[in-house]
């Protein structure tokens, strides 16, 4: 998948033509390191799948893999093509890789239409590997977003704020119960 590159998987050098014959699928944190004009190293470190996540069911073509690599490299990546060529799946894979490789960074996804952004959002949510609390949908199409996942969240700005307040209340209740169990405070001190 990475022609002309030095590929290291879990600390072992592999050629780009080898296929993983392991029956267990793995997720990889991928880092692309430029080593001069003609040398590029790809370092992949595996980590376990979340229990409710089955992995990516899509087999990408070499052109799509090139687009994913471009999306993980510094700079702007634009994905264009006719309908049905896998642009949304490539974008979702890039988003997932960026989320897991750079967890403290923010990712902005811009599309030409609200429907395209909703499709990307739906597929990211359906994959299940990006935590819902980090997702925010902006734009006039945010009301039309119908996620296929089991999410009950409202992903608009107001919905995200309401979710944070609800989560805050739930966590404060747990803290209060813990302090009561430890004898630090009593029921009379509840707010």
Backbone as CSV, one residue per row, in Angstrom:
resi,resn,N_x,N_y,N_z,CA_x,CA_y,CA_z,C_x,C_y,C_z
1,UNK,0.807,-1.204,0.000,0.000,0.000,0.000,0.842,1.257,0.000
2,UNK,2.123,1.153,0.282,3.002,2.319,0.323,4.208,2.080,-0.586
3,UNK,4.019,2.119,-1.913,5.125,1.830,-2.824,6.254,2.848,-2.695
4,UNK,7.478,2.346,-2.700,8.646,3.212,-2.630,8.954,3.729,-1.237
5,UNK,8.247,3.253,-0.249,8.440,3.718,1.126,9.065,2.623,1.982
6,UNK,9.774,3.041,3.010,10.260,2.119,4.030,9.111,1.961,5.020
7,UNK,8.621,0.742,5.200,7.467,0.500,6.056,7.897,-0.287,7.283
8,UNK,7.558,0.242,8.460,7.830,-0.427,9.724,6.498,-0.652,10.431
9,UNK,6.198,-1.916,10.763,4.963,-2.260,11.456,5.330,-2.894,12.784
10,UNK,4.928,-2.279,13.861,5.220,-2.754,15.220,6.708,-3.045,15.413
11,UNK,7.542,-2.143,14.889,8.983,-2.249,15.089,9.705,-3.163,14.123
12,UNK,8.993,-3.816,13.205,9.620,-4.724,12.249,9.525,-4.132,10.845
13,UNK,10.641,-4.168,10.119,10.642,-3.699,8.737,9.899,-4.703,7.873
14,UNK,9.006,-4.212,7.028,8.284,-5.061,6.093,8.331,-4.402,4.721
15,UNK,8.172,-5.193,3.682,8.098,-4.624,2.343,6.668,-4.208,2.080
16,UNK,6.480,-3.281,1.160,5.129,-2.784,0.873,4.276,-3.822,0.161
17,UNK,4.887,-4.926,-0.349,4.124,-5.959,-1.049,3.567,-7.025,-0.118
18,UNK,4.038,-7.081,1.125,3.574,-8.114,2.054,2.172,-7.801,2.532
19,UNK,1.401,-8.841,2.756,0.054,-8.697,3.294,0.022,-9.323,4.673
20,UNK,-0.754,-8.741,5.573,-0.905,-9.288,6.918,-1.816,-10.502,6.841
21,UNK,-1.275,-11.676,7.136,-2.055,-12.911,7.068,-2.759,-13.216,8.385
22,UNK,-2.635,-12.335,9.353,-3.249,-12.547,10.651,-4.771,-12.533,10.529
23,UNK,-5.469,-13.489,11.170,-6.927,-13.495,11.093,-7.551,-12.375,11.934
24,UNK,-6.817,-11.845,12.899,-7.334,-10.775,13.747,-6.998,-9.426,13.127
25,UNK,-8.015,-8.610,12.935,-7.781,-7.281,12.391,-7.185,-6.409,13.471
26,UNK,-6.358,-5.466,13.070,-5.731,-4.546,13.997,-5.957,-3.128,13.511
27,UNK,-5.951,-2.194,14.443,-5.956,-0.781,14.113,-4.523,-0.308,14.223
28,UNK,-4.163,0.665,13.409,-2.798,1.166,13.413,-2.763,2.670,13.574
29,UNK,-1.854,3.131,14.370,-1.527,4.548,14.448,-0.394,4.717,13.444
30,UNK,-0.614,5.512,12.402,0.323,5.625,11.292,1.006,6.986,11.327
31,UNK,2.312,6.964,11.141,3.091,8.192,11.097,3.942,8.158,9.833
32,UNK,3.856,9.195,9.019,4.630,9.288,7.791,5.780,10.253,8.045
33,UNK,7.000,9.779,7.828,8.195,10.573,8.099,8.942,10.778,6.781
34,UNK,9.065,12.027,6.365,9.822,12.353,5.158,11.299,12.336,5.514
35,UNK,12.105,11.598,4.746,13.549,11.495,4.998,14.317,11.961,3.770
36,UNK,14.101,13.157,3.369,14.770,13.659,2.177,13.827,13.666,0.998
37,UNK,14.393,13.921,-0.179,13.561,14.067,-1.373,12.938,12.760,-1.849
38,UNK,13.684,11.669,-1.791,13.177,10.432,-2.369,12.876,9.342,-1.345
39,UNK,13.113,9.605,-0.069,12.874,8.581,0.948,11.737,8.999,1.869
40,UNK,10.831,8.068,2.083,9.728,8.277,3.015,9.596,7.020,3.857
41,UNK,9.466,7.224,5.162,9.274,6.086,6.061,7.861,6.143,6.618
42,UNK,7.205,4.990,6.640,5.876,4.863,7.220,6.008,3.960,8.437
43,UNK,5.671,4.500,9.614,5.764,3.739,10.857,4.343,3.489,11.353
44,UNK,3.981,2.213,11.493,2.643,1.837,11.954,2.765,1.073,13.269
45,UNK,1.995,1.520,14.259,1.966,0.865,15.560,0.541,0.400,15.815
46,UNK,0.371,-0.894,16.085,-0.977,-1.421,16.267,-1.483,-1.169,17.678
47,UNK,-2.791,-1.092,17.789,-3.460,-1.011,19.079,-4.798,-1.726,18.940
48,UNK,-5.371,-2.201,20.027,-6.579,-3.038,19.924,-7.808,-2.241,19.491
49,UNK,-8.719,-2.945,18.854,-9.997,-2.347,18.497,-10.811,-2.099,19.755
50,UNK,-11.606,-1.024,19.773,-12.571,-0.896,20.864,-13.535,-2.075,20.812
51,UNK,-14.102,-2.503,21.940,-14.944,-3.704,21.947,-16.165,-3.629,21.036
52,UNK,-16.737,-2.446,20.812,-17.939,-2.351,20.012,-17.653,-1.993,18.555
53,UNK,-16.395,-2.038,18.146,-16.002,-1.599,16.817,-15.428,-2.770,16.030
54,UNK,-15.956,-3.001,14.834,-15.527,-4.143,14.031,-14.433,-3.815,13.030
55,UNK,-14.039,-2.580,12.935,-13.008,-2.206,11.969,-13.613,-1.630,10.707
56,UNK,-12.754,-1.256,9.802,-13.182,-0.658,8.550,-13.495,-1.760,7.543
57,UNK,-14.724,-1.844,7.044,-15.071,-2.904,6.096,-14.634,-2.599,4.661
58,UNK,-14.115,-1.419,4.402,-13.779,-0.987,3.048,-12.373,-1.435,2.670
59,UNK,-12.221,-2.018,1.477,-10.903,-2.322,0.905,-10.584,-1.185,-0.059
60,UNK,-9.557,-0.417,0.252,-9.232,0.748,-0.558,-8.366,0.377,-1.755
61,UNK,-8.559,1.097,-2.858,-7.746,0.935,-4.062,-6.424,1.672,-3.852
62,UNK,-5.415,1.409,-4.677,-4.147,2.136,-4.544,-4.307,3.661,-4.647
63,UNK,-5.207,4.131,-5.500,-5.430,5.580,-5.627,-6.041,6.127,-4.336
64,UNK,-6.975,5.387,-3.741,-7.572,5.817,-2.486,-6.548,5.821,-1.359
65,UNK,-5.654,4.823,-1.340,-4.593,4.783,-0.325,-3.683,5.996,-0.471
66,UNK,-3.399,6.380,-1.709,-2.589,7.578,-1.953,-3.307,8.813,-1.416
67,UNK,-4.610,8.892,-1.613,-5.390,10.024,-1.097,-5.383,10.036,0.434
68,UNK,-5.479,8.867,1.050,-5.440,8.779,2.515,-4.075,9.222,3.017
69,UNK,-3.015,8.770,2.359,-1.662,9.197,2.746,-1.518,10.706,2.612
70,UNK,-2.057,11.265,1.547,-2.003,12.713,1.350,-2.756,13.437,2.460
71,UNK,-3.892,12.891,2.850,-4.682,13.500,3.921,-3.990,13.459,5.266
72,UNK,-3.076,12.521,5.459,-2.346,12.406,6.721,-1.040,13.191,6.696
73,UNK,-0.689,13.732,5.547,0.527,14.525,5.411,0.203,15.998,5.660
74,UNK,1.207,16.793,6.020,0.960,18.226,6.229,0.444,18.892,4.958
75,UNK,-0.395,19.884,5.134,-0.933,20.628,4.001,-2.397,20.323,3.776
76,UNK,-2.942,20.921,2.731,-4.350,20.787,2.390,-4.547,19.600,1.452
77,UNK,-5.571,18.804,1.698,-5.921,17.699,0.810,-7.332,17.925,0.300
78,UNK,-7.497,17.868,-0.998,-8.808,17.993,-1.633,-9.116,16.671,-2.312
79,UNK,-10.291,16.127,-2.036,-10.704,14.857,-2.643,-11.867,15.161,-3.580
80,UNK,-11.665,14.924,-4.871,-12.708,15.181,-5.863,-12.840,13.959,-6.769
81,UNK,-14.016,13.783,-7.329,-14.247,12.667,-8.230,-15.730,12.481,-8.467
82,UNK,-16.075,11.618,-9.435,-17.488,11.381,-9.731,-18.182,10.614,-8.600
83,UNK,-19.514,10.616,-8.606,-20.257,9.886,-7.574,-19.919,8.397,-7.580
84,UNK,-19.879,7.819,-6.374,-19.671,6.385,-6.245,-18.232,5.931,-6.287
85,UNK,-17.284,6.846,-6.198,-15.867,6.465,-6.274,-15.208,6.328,-4.909
86,UNK,-15.970,6.491,-3.830,-15.430,6.267,-2.490,-14.836,7.491,-1.819
87,UNK,-15.204,8.675,-2.277,-14.670,9.902,-1.665,-15.046,9.999,-0.193
88,UNK,-16.278,9.684,0.134,-16.731,9.765,1.523,-15.996,8.764,2.397
89,UNK,-15.813,7.543,1.905,-15.099,6.529,2.684,-13.639,6.920,2.915
90,UNK,-13.014,7.519,1.909,-11.632,7.997,2.063,-11.582,9.104,3.106
91,UNK,-12.520,10.046,3.026,-12.553,11.144,3.999,-12.770,10.615,5.411
92,UNK,-13.648,9.648,5.571,-13.917,9.070,6.895,-12.678,8.371,7.434
93,UNK,-11.944,7.664,6.572,-10.711,6.997,7.008,-9.671,8.028,7.432
94,UNK,-9.548,9.114,6.698,-8.604,10.177,7.064,-8.988,10.776,8.409
95,UNK,-10.270,11.061,8.591,-10.744,11.635,9.857,-10.435,10.697,11.016
96,UNK,-10.713,9.413,10.846,-10.450,8.432,11.897,-8.960,8.358,12.220
97,UNK,-8.119,8.306,11.173,-6.675,8.239,11.400,-6.164,9.490,12.104
98,UNK,-6.648,10.653,11.690,-6.218,11.899,12.344,-6.666,11.933,13.802
99,UNK,-7.891,11.497,14.057,-8.419,11.486,15.421,-7.563,10.612,16.335
100,UNK,-7.166,9.442,15.853,-6.387,8.521,16.679,-4.902,8.860,16.711
101,UNK,-4.374,9.434,15.641,-2.951,9.759,15.597,-2.623,11.065,16.308
102,UNK,-3.563,12.003,16.301,-3.340,13.308,16.912,-4.532,13.655,17.807
103,UNK,-4.678,12.974,18.945,-5.887,13.129,19.760,-6.092,14.523,20.351
104,UNK,-5.051,15.327,20.458,-5.221,16.662,21.039,-5.511,17.719,19.981
105,UNK,-5.451,17.355,18.709,-5.670,18.317,17.627,-7.136,18.329,17.205
106,UNK,-7.550,19.434,16.605,-8.903,19.552,16.069,-8.855,19.361,14.560
107,UNK,-9.896,18.760,14.015,-9.991,18.524,12.580,-11.234,19.216,12.062
108,UNK,-11.087,19.982,10.993,-12.208,20.660,10.356,-12.448,19.990,9.012
109,UNK,-13.691,19.631,8.757,-14.068,19.009,7.491,-15.000,19.978,6.780
110,UNK,-14.654,20.340,5.541,-15.449,21.271,4.747,-15.889,20.548,3.487
111,UNK,-17.178,20.660,3.155,-17.701,20.024,1.944,-18.441,21.057,1.113
112,UNK,-18.774,20.681,-0.119,-19.471,21.593,-1.027,-20.970,21.666,-0.748
113,UNK,-21.497,20.716,-0.001,-22.935,20.731,0.281,-23.201,20.183,1.682
114,UNK,-24.362,20.542,2.211,-24.768,20.031,3.520,-24.988,18.528,3.481
115,UNK,-25.513,18.022,2.368,-25.765,16.586,2.254,-24.447,15.806,2.315
116,UNK,-23.403,16.313,1.655,-22.102,15.633,1.683,-21.529,15.621,3.096
117,UNK,-21.647,16.738,3.798,-21.146,16.797,5.171,-21.943,15.862,6.081
118,UNK,-23.254,15.802,5.883,-24.075,14.882,6.679,-23.706,13.427,6.393
119,UNK,-23.397,13.099,5.130,-22.973,11.735,4.791,-21.669,11.376,5.502
120,UNK,-20.708,12.293,5.482,-19.434,12.049,6.173,-19.686,11.885,7.669
121,UNK,-20.483,12.762,8.240,-20.784,12.718,9.670,-21.452,11.397,10.033
122,UNK,-22.427,10.965,9.223,-23.121,9.691,9.475,-22.144,8.515,9.467
123,UNK,-21.239,8.482,8.487,-20.300,7.364,8.387,-19.279,7.383,9.516
124,UNK,-18.855,8.572,9.936,-17.931,8.650,11.074,-18.627,8.109,12.322
125,UNK,-19.873,8.492,12.529,-20.619,8.028,13.697,-20.902,6.530,13.610
126,UNK,-21.188,6.031,12.409,-21.490,4.605,12.246,-20.267,3.734,12.517
127,UNK,-19.070,4.234,12.206,-17.842,3.470,12.484,-17.674,3.244,13.976
128,UNK,-18.024,4.225,14.771,-17.998,4.063,16.220,-16.654,4.246,16.882
129,UNK,-15.625,4.668,16.160,-14.315,4.805,16.806,-13.963,6.243,17.151
130,UNK,-14.821,7.203,16.816,-14.638,8.589,17.232,-15.709,8.879,18.274
131,UNK,-15.275,9.280,19.461,-16.201,9.535,20.562,-17.164,10.664,20.196
132,UNK,-18.458,10.444,20.436,-19.494,11.412,20.071,-19.302,12.780,20.709
133,UNK,-18.722,12.816,21.883,-18.599,14.104,22.576,-17.633,15.048,21.878
134,UNK,-16.826,14.544,20.947,-15.886,15.388,20.222,-16.425,15.847,18.872
135,UNK,-17.653,15.512,18.559,-18.231,15.825,17.259,-19.144,17.039,17.359
136,UNK,-18.997,17.959,16.408,-19.840,19.147,16.332,-20.160,19.387,14.870
137,UNK,-21.428,19.535,14.554,-21.872,19.761,13.174,-22.355,21.190,13.066
138,UNK,-21.691,21.989,12.233,-22.075,23.384,12.023,-22.641,23.560,10.625
139,UNK,-23.451,24.567,10.450,-24.001,24.880,9.137,-25.505,24.754,9.127
140,UNK,-26.100,25.195,8.020,-27.562,25.201,7.948,-28.161,23.797,7.843
141,UNK,-27.371,22.807,7.512,-27.878,21.441,7.400,-27.805,20.646,8.684
142,UNK,-27.388,21.282,9.788,-27.218,20.535,11.040,-28.537,19.990,11.569
143,UNK,-29.646,20.638,11.239,-30.955,20.154,11.699,-31.400,18.904,10.943
144,UNK,-30.876,18.712,9.723,-31.265,17.561,8.901,-30.421,16.332,9.170
145,UNK,-29.475,16.445,10.077,-28.578,15.326,10.357,-29.335,14.232,11.090
146,UNK,-29.370,13.054,10.488,-29.998,11.882,11.095,-28.943,10.801,11.181
147,UNK,-28.265,10.678,12.321,-27.195,9.692,12.433,-27.779,8.293,12.496
148,UNK,-27.108,7.380,11.811,-27.549,5.983,11.770,-27.143,5.244,13.035
149,UNK,-26.250,5.849,13.819,-25.798,5.185,15.042,-26.899,5.240,16.091
150,UNK,-26.633,4.659,17.212,-27.616,4.636,18.298,-27.539,5.919,19.121
151,UNK,-26.968,6.945,18.571,-26.775,8.199,19.287,-28.093,8.902,19.551
152,UNK,-28.222,9.431,20.734,-29.387,10.243,21.074,-28.968,11.700,21.221
153,UNK,-27.752,12.016,20.824,-27.223,13.366,20.986,-27.679,14.292,19.866
154,UNK,-27.770,15.566,20.213,-28.009,16.629,19.248,-26.641,17.235,18.964
155,UNK,-26.179,17.181,17.726,-24.825,17.594,17.401,-24.716,19.049,16.981
156,UNK,-25.779,19.842,17.195,-25.700,21.275,16.957,-24.939,21.926,18.109
157,UNK,-24.616,23.219,17.964,-23.911,23.919,19.050,-24.725,23.866,20.343
158,UNK,-26.007,24.164,20.250,-26.856,24.147,21.453,-26.972,22.740,22.031
159,UNK,-27.051,21.750,21.160,-27.126,20.368,21.626,-25.866,19.934,22.347
160,UNK,-24.713,20.351,21.853,-23.439,20.013,22.499,-23.342,20.670,23.871
161,UNK,-23.775,21.934,23.980,-23.736,22.628,25.277,-24.688,21.937,26.259
162,UNK,-25.891,21.587,25.798,-26.849,20.889,26.660,-26.276,19.545,27.114
163,UNK,-25.595,18.834,26.216,-24.986,17.551,26.567,-23.911,17.733,27.637
164,UNK,-23.102,18.765,27.508,-22.041,19.016,28.487,-22.644,19.330,29.856
165,UNK,-23.703,20.145,29.883,-24.349,20.445,31.163,-24.971,19.199,31.786
166,UNK,-25.595,18.360,30.958,-26.177,17.122,31.471,-25.090,16.214,32.030
167,UNK,-23.992,16.079,31.274,-22.871,15.244,31.722,-22.262,15.794,33.011
168,UNK,-22.144,17.113,33.100,-21.622,17.760,34.307,-22.488,17.413,35.513
169,UNK,-23.814,17.518,35.347,-24.724,17.194,36.438,-24.613,15.749,36.884
170,UNK,-24.496,14.847,35.920,-24.354,13.419,36.224,-23.070,13.152,37.001
171,UNK,-21.971,13.754,36.555,-20.685,13.551,37.230,-20.679,14.177,38.631
172,UNK,-21.290,15.350,38.776,-21.360,15.974,40.104,-22.191,15.129,41.071
173,UNK,-23.230,14.490,40.570,-24.041,13.598,41.400,-23.220,12.412,41.881
174,UNK,-22.387,11.861,40.993,-21.515,10.751,41.378,-20.496,11.188,42.419
175,UNK,-19.951,12.379,42.253,-18.985,12.908,43.230,-19.660,13.080,44.579
176,UNK,-20.887,13.589,44.590,-21.617,13.788,45.843,-21.880,12.443,46.529
177,UNK,-22.287,11.433,45.772,-22.532,10.114,46.357,-21.247,9.517,46.916
178,UNK,-20.149,9.715,46.216,-18.859,9.227,46.693,-18.449,9.927,47.985
179,UNK,-18.644,11.257,48.044,-18.280,11.983,49.263,-19.165,11.569,50.436
180,UNK,-20.429,11.258,50.169,-21.317,10.771,51.229,-20.878,9.387,51.689
181,UNK,-20.471,8.531,50.759,-20.028,7.185,51.115,-18.753,7.221,51.939
182,UNK,-17.912,8.201,51.678,-16.655,8.328,52.423,-16.819,9.119,53.719
183,UNK,-18.010,9.674,53.925,-18.266,10.428,55.140,-17.709,11.842,55.116
184,UNK,-17.385,12.345,53.953,-16.844,13.698,53.831,-17.974,14.722,53.908
185,UNK,-19.137,14.412,53.360,-20.278,15.316,53.409,-21.547,14.483,53.586
186,UNK,-22.623,15.174,53.911,-23.897,14.504,54.114,-24.916,14.917,53.084
187,UNK,-26.123,14.306,53.173,-27.192,14.625,52.218,-27.651,16.076,52.333
188,UNK,-27.484,16.656,53.498,-27.907,18.042,53.707,-27.080,19.020,52.875
189,UNK,-25.895,18.609,52.453,-25.022,19.495,51.699,-25.230,19.385,50.186
190,UNK,-26.206,18.605,49.771,-26.502,18.489,48.339,-27.060,19.803,47.820
191,UNK,-26.725,20.094,46.552,-27.161,21.360,45.953,-28.326,21.260,45.114
